[in-house]
Structures are given as C-alpha cells and as structure tokens.
Amino acid sequence: MKKIIECVPNYSEGRDRSVIDAIVGAISSVEGVKVLNVDPGEATNRTVVTFVGEPEAVVEAAFRGSAKAQELIDMRRHHGAHPRSGATDVLPLVPVAGVTLEECAALARALAERMYKELGIPCYCYEAAAFKPERKNLAVCRAGEYEALPEKFADPERRPDFCGEWDERAQRSGASNVGARDFLVAVNFNLNTTSTRRAMAVAFDVREKGRKAREGGSLTGKLLKDENGEQIWIPGTLKGCKAIGWYIDEYGIAQVSMNITDIAATPLHLAFEEVCRAAAARGLRVTGTEIVGLVPKKVLLEAGRYFLGKQQRSLGISEEEILKIAVKSMSLDDLKPFDPREKVIEFLMEDEAETAVRERLVRMRVKDFIAETASESPAPGGGSVSACMGALGAALATMVANLSAHKRGWDDRWQEFSDVAERGQALVAELTALVDEDTAAFNRIMDALGLPKGTPEEKAARAAALEEATLYAASVPLHTMEASLKALPLALVMARQGNPASASDAGVAALAARAAVRGAHLNVRINAAGLTDPAPAAPLLARAAEIERAAADLETQVLAEVEKHL
C-alpha cells in the first residue's frame, strides 16, 4: 500500500492573499504533494491549508511552508479571533494510508527539531508527538497564546521542546505547535445571537473539559475547590471535543467553535444534535454549521444516514443523495454554498484525468454506451455488457426495496426494506465498476500482444505477460458472476415481501441478474480457453459453473413469486 499522510497547518494570516499564496506556493513546490484545500478566515486572521502525499514529501512541504510563513508573518503585529502562538501556529501530521499514528509522531518530532535547528522557530510537540503527557493537549502548549511566550521561555517547565532565547527571530515567528493526530473535524455552529458570553456558555455545556464549578451553579458565582485546593470542574457532554464561543464580525453572529478530536466517540452529527439541545436549553437556536477545512467522506455519509434513520427513510440511496441529506440536515450551506467535492478529502484526492479514463464507459450517456458497443471496436464487449446488466438487476431490486420502505401503511417495516436497499446499492457500485474493468482486462491482453518478441528473453516475457493478462481477463467476469448472483436473493425477497405493485420489477431484476451471470460465464470460459497452462483456470471454471446453477435456481424461484402477483 502506498504510504500517504495529510498535513493541516494553520498559519496566522487570513487577510493578505499575497502572503497566503506565497506560503501555499512554497508547499506546492515539493514534487508529489497535492494541496487539497486553502481556507482563509478574515475574522480569525488565520488560514488552514490541507495537503497530502507520501511522508517524505509532506514533511519537506511542511518545512518549506513554515520557512515562508516565518519570512512573511510578524507575530508582533498579529491580531485575530482565534487562539494562536506562532506564524505557523499548528502543524499536525495525520495518517491516511499505509502509515501509523506512531510513525507520524516520529516524523513530527523530527520536523520540529529541524524547524528549530535550521530556521530558529521554537516548537512544542503535541498530541501523539508530545514529549510530556500534559502536552498531548494543544491548549496546554498554547496557553497564554503568543503574548505569554516571554514568560514561558523563562520557565524550564513551560519552555517549548525545541527553543533557545526569546530573541528577535523568536519574537517574529512565535512558537509553532508540531504534532501528530488522527483526523480532526473543525466545525463552527452558528447561533441566532451576537452574544459571545452565551455562545461560550453553550460551548462549556458540551465540551469534554466542561466548565469550572461555581457556587449555586451560576456563571458568576464563587469558584469551588476541592479539599486539596484544586479547582472543581463540571464535565461537558461530548467526549473528544474542545469548544469555545466567539463572535464573528464577518457574519454578524456568535458561534460555538469546536474541534472534534475523536470522531469515533463523537461523530459530527451527534455533536450537532447536542449543540442544538444545549443551545435550546439556553433559549438559543443553531441556524447552521460551518466546516473549517476538510472532512473524510465517511463523516458526512454517517451524518446523512443518521438523519435518514431519524426520518425512518431508506438508507439504500446513492452516496450523492446521502451527502445532500447531510448538508441540508445540518445546514452546512447556511453561510456560504457547500459543495462536498470541495470539502471531502477523498473527492479532492481523486485525479480527474485518471478517473475519467478508469470510468470511460460508465460516464457515457446510455445512448453513447450502446453506440460504442455497436461499433467496430471489440471493446466494450460481452463482459462489460454483462456487468451492466448485473448492475441494472441490482438497481431494480434496490428500487423495489426503496419503494417498499416508503409504502403507505408499511411505516413500521422501513428498516427491513432499508437494509435490503443498502445491500443493493453496494452491489450496484461493485457491478458498475466492473463495466469498465472488463474492458480494461481486455486491453491488458492487447498490451501483452503488443510486446516485442524478437529475442528469447523478449518472447518469454511476452508469453508470461500474456498468460497473466489472460488469467485476469477470466477472473473479472467471474467477479461479475459473483456480484450478480448476490442480486438474485434481493430480487427474491422483494418478489415475496416487497410492494406488490412492483413485483414485475423484481422479476425483471432477476432476469437481468441471471443474464449477467450467463453472459459473464461465457467470458470466463472463452478467456480461460486462451491459457497455455489450464491448471489456474480449473478453479475459476468450477466456481463459474456452480454460480450458473445457483443463479438458475434463484431465477426460477423469483419468477414463480412474481407470477402470484400477475
């Protein structure tokens, strides 16, 4: 697996576009790094940049971005609504693929040391990279913000992990906080008030740390301490959440600004619900949600499914529709348009050119796909058409499930049909991908045939490549058979238990899935026949014959059930 990490530095400049562009340019100058998002905030005077790549490249880009920020940002003149201690304020490394959090922590410590040694930037190491347990909490590292740094430099217990004297260079750059963490969701909840105090009260209600205990439970009473003289805290309701309240002049509203550091313990949608509850308890209303930076796709998909479940609506709809539900349910477009393709990490990591090639057929209009199939080109052929039929069969079974989930009088059965629809959607996605994959497998054979065959070595390499490509070309339609077979039990359940008015659709679903199985079986056989060594083909052919028999039996059962409704 390719190693990929994400870096989400926050720079203390959100107003001067030339400075922001110069920092981003320094990051982008590293080959292999892809900048996914640049999110400046005028009121906070802070810009969040998100970029990804392989570890070595990302660390180098982070270093160059920090060097440029040190050059262009003077912290002695910085003011903004967000807490900050340095020009490069926070610099977290986040594991994405093939890398552990511990590996990112080691990279972060090395980066912090390099930033100090080569640039003279004082650095704290926080979260997973922390050298001291208390510094796992970013708030401890940044306590007192930039203005407290002279005092902290003089205190051996509070000094940055890498630092020298509080000289002019340190005064200009401030102290950076370099760390490693899992995905963090930064989000602001918009309130129908301009009161920072009220927003702060809601933040204290929900954040894990909670609030200081006071006499009488009031906001202004005397602070309460335990027998050891330590402050007593009343914990908040949300695990893994940090929050404050502030007023944003740009929008003319107060917000609860939150970092969700553990999205497994507190998903975004539950944080939204709890802030809504806490706000309502204080006579306030959450009018919308503002996501700062990027989020993994699963965060919005989980939210969309959650709100669909609350409505007792089927979850077996397309990802695009689920994302729309998430956007509308949390009013993510309250302050500005929200486009998931500009805010979701997976979408931004996609290479559009590569995706367009990989999905050449499925991106076509139906008319164009048919015309392409009918042309003189040998691909797409029977394998791609079989996968397409399988996808249509799964889609029809899914449609019947969704219609059944919404049928009047069947409200108490929505979960039953939603489960079927979700399984169907997964098969639709799997089979849709196989439409292009079958053609790609054919192209592998053609590429192998085009290899040179002059010398004995070239002949051997060509023969091996052709054998491998042919075996793969037999494996892809077997995959189509497996997936199409799974669509038939869904059609059977819908023929027996689904909306009677859609029984014929369940029947067509079975016919399409069975045709997909039979068509793909022919492709397995003809490709297997092209192998020089028949041994690897034997298990493929045996499994294909088994699937063919099972599909025939299921098709018979589905059509028998359909006949009862006709």
PyMOL commands that set and color helices and strands:
alter all, ss='L'
color gray80, all
select helices_A, chain A and resi 17-28+55-72+75-77+101-119+133-136+138-141+146-153+168-173+196-206+215-217+268-281+297-310+319-329+340-343+345-349+352-358+366-373+382-405+411-449+456-497+500-528+537-563
alter helices_A, ss='H'
color red, helices_A
select strands_A, chain A and resi 4-7+10-11+34-41+46-53+88-97+123-127+176-180+185-191+211-212+233-234+241-248+253-260+286-292
alter strands_A, ss='S'
color yellow, strands_A
deselect
rebuild
show_as cartoon
